[in-house]
Amino acid sequence: MRDALSGPAAAAPAEAQAGTAPEVPAAGGWIGRSLRRAEDRYLLTGRGSFVDDHEAPGTLHLVLVRSDIASGTIEAIDATAALRQPGVAAVITAADLAGVAPLRGVLARPEFVATDMPILAAGRVRHVGEPIAAVLADSPYTAEDAAELLEVSYGKLPVVAGVADALADGAGVVHEAAPDNVLVDVTPISSPGLDDIFTSATHVVEVGVSTARITAAPLEGRACVAAFDERTGQVVLQTSTQVPHTVRTAVALSLGMDEHQVRVISPDVGGGFGQKCVVAREEVLAAAVARLLRRTVKWVEDRREGLTSGFQAREQFYNVRGAFDATGHLLGLDADIRCDVGAYSCYPVTCGVEVLMAANELPGPYRLRVYRARSRGIATNKTPIAPYRGVSRPQAVLAMERLMDEAGRVTGLGAVEVRDRNLVDAQEFPYRNVMGASYDAGTYRESLARCAELLGHGSWPGVQARALAEGRLLGLGLACFVEPTAYGTASFGMRKMTIVPGYERATVRMDPSGSVIVMAGTHSHGQGHATSYAQIAADALGIDPGRVRLRQGDTELVPHGWGTFASRSIVAGGGAIARASADLAGQLRAIAAHLIEAAPGDVELADGRAQVRGDPATSVPIEELARTAHHAAHLLPDGLGRGLEATAAFDPEGTFSNATHGAIVEVSPDTGAVRLVRYVVVEDCGVMINPMIVDGQVAGGVAQGIGAALFEELPFDESGQPVSGSFVDYLLPTAADLPDFEIHHFCTPTTRTPTGAKGMGEGGTIGAPAAVLNAVNDALAQVGADVGRIPVRPGDVVAAIAAAVSRDPVDSGGKTQ
Amino acid sequence: MTDVQSIRITVNGTDHELVVEPRRTLADVLRHDLALTGTHVGCEHGICGACTVLVDGLPARSCLMFGVQVDGRSVETVEALGTPEALGPLQQAFTNHHGLQCGFCTPGFLMLVTAFLRETPSPSDDEIREVVASNLCRCTGYQGILRAVRAAADARAGS
């Protein structure tokens, strides 16, 4: 076995490794090849097209005046001075938006309180940064100046600054509809007999974890350009979104228009990670103002707005108890979860998105039959939350994996053995979990074993002890998880959303020259769909992926779809494309069969040609079939040709990727700094359409998860003021903070998708916080200390060690010397 | 009326004479006056580095410079490094090693590294990591960027 600190090893032959996946054909096709991305050439040369790159002459620039206070009433808005500024065209307040409806996300269930999110605050403000007025001017500089001159007077109301505040007697009230500040309160399961099991169990293990409020922080902030097209009577909204059709729905509902009167175009999107999968007030506002003023209106968020007013995420608190038998098997699980959801409910997924997922998915990859969970979404006078990559899974996994480490300790089994005994075994798939979800086949135990081996777990105690003897605190942490991906309408419907996403629809069209246009309702924002989708279509059609172009991000152009979020695109979008491509391939085979007088079933499509299987003499270029279908359709019987196009939908039943992450850290007892020494991922997402892109998604996710574990936090003071307003305060990980990631794969193709691929876009983010926190605690355990909150900042480590020393001065102090 | 100032700058080898407000950022001059929208603005605080361009050959945050500060000077932007039909060697390394995902931060990294490799043709891995840590990327975890820079440096050394 290799030493734990020796770093990356060569991957086993069956596995691809980050950056080394070969660009050679997998047997039979383009799927499975690490093709360089089709998107790269224009992005690398500065020829991309992001929202802020567009500026029509005469554009009005919109700058928002936002609330300075966390809770209060708007007594007066004085725009006199602002309107006197040369170049200022208008100041818009809620009074100008009569007839523009608020955003209202609804879960049709009794445990949920629906609340409105006004487009501009009307009378009441509920968080710092809430938009109050829009200043429109001929340049952003002029608009910023004028916004400074706008005078808003407030009446102050009590501030609900956090979950404890919100639940206290006599607390302020964020929404009158929820006098107790609880917007969601669910107990999705309460197994009979749970209390008895806890009474009689050999071991009852309790953990508490909490996670700081953070944000997705895509490098491109939010941005919109809205115009009113008199010719078509449409509002045309260009916006940096993951979900063009959902934005169209929201804008149409809010503005009281039919959906065809709203066209949403999302060009290149500079990252989203969930923050752009909900509809922002500013998107509706830009559309409303463009319609009102009949002018092109542009709003580009600055970073301060992004960090203080853009959707945030993940401020959660877990108390979890596990009952274990004498052999370390998990008998029962009991959880109480509180989520600080901020001041408003995001549209359309609502502020229940974290709350429900936290309770539903806590059991993860472990066998469990008895479970009780209560999960609450609590309103506070803070920025609203929205999904962020992984949503509640990083926190749920953090709680569960901390529980497992603790169980390993109290049972004496250790971190690997206790997990291995409880992970769902290969023989048990499809495994129906305690919440009713059906896990397709995966490699839960195998990935744990492989990750532990790669980390040198067997020799770890010696490595750790030798380091300690040199005064160095090393820790090794593991995290096992299952990643439910690509929910279909059945799963989303169970949440009782009034707008139920899940399916995806794609059109695949061959043009007369034999090139293919794929039109999809998903929307890539860095995931390389133009490349992966082309690989899927190319395999079905027997053509080079270079002949396939993707069209996306324009509601006028692509079939209705739900966009890109929740690790759904390769499954739902890719599935629809595979189906439509298969249909189109059938059309091509039929045309070829007619031309070469063969049976369609005998025709194969490969290398850009159609031929009777095994008979090259019959070969016809696919270009010729395309020309015939369009330009010489008279040669074909009725029903063939006259265009070449197919549309198909795919509504997935859900796929379940799995992984084990492992981290080795070194903790400085003096400064409290945590340095990552190694980071290993062993994951299984079924068939990888493009392994290079898969590795890229894993790596990016891990970096975000490490950010959450060690660096990122959006604190608010007791008056509800956000205190991280720039990247000087909000620390994203840099290259210097991260080791080279070691990424390994198992491949268990799923039978639930046309390609065998599972979703995998969030896994990196899900596993990393738990792996890192467990590693830190493995290191700190040597001095009797531990931490239960992320991010683990240097001060937290120093304080934890100091607390341990004061608890047990001889033991704790002695070990560090 | 706001004061304006006349400036002459050379951008990617082409001379421009512009009339700008003194407070107009170099990023806005490049993006909106010269339509070179490859330079992106990610934070306006000088932290993320997406707006990095070269001024007289040295990396600069164009969000933190005013257009008037480059009067009489020479600016290089991502548009000068290659074209979609003919990528420059560093751009080629980025696509070979998956050094970009959404592509928003990418021009800043390309300009940063262009200057770095001119000055340090044979960098160590640690030197590469230190320089790449100057800018922020939210998509890649820097893994592909670091590999791309290593490969580009090695290719220069080998050629």
Interface residues (C-beta under 8 A of the other chain):
Chain A: A18 G19 R36 R37 E39 D40 R41 Y42 L43 L44 T45 G46 R47 G48 F50 D52 D53 E55 P86 Y141 A216 A217 P218 L219 E220 G221 D268 V269 G270 G271 F273 D302 R303 H525 G526 Q527 G528 M692 I693 D695 G696 A699 G700 G701 V702 A703 Q704 S726 F727 V728 L732 P733 T734 A735 A736 D737 L738 D740 F741 G764
Chain B: M1 E21 R23 R24 R31 H32 L36 T37 G38 T39 H40 V41 G42 C43 E44 H45 I47 C48 A50 T77 V78 E79 L81 G82 T83 P84 E85 L87 Q91 F94 T95 N96 H97 H98 L100 Q101 C102 G103 F104 C105 T106 P107 L110 R129 E130 V132 A133 S134 L136 C137 R138 C139 T140 G141 Y142 Q143 G144 I145 L146 R147
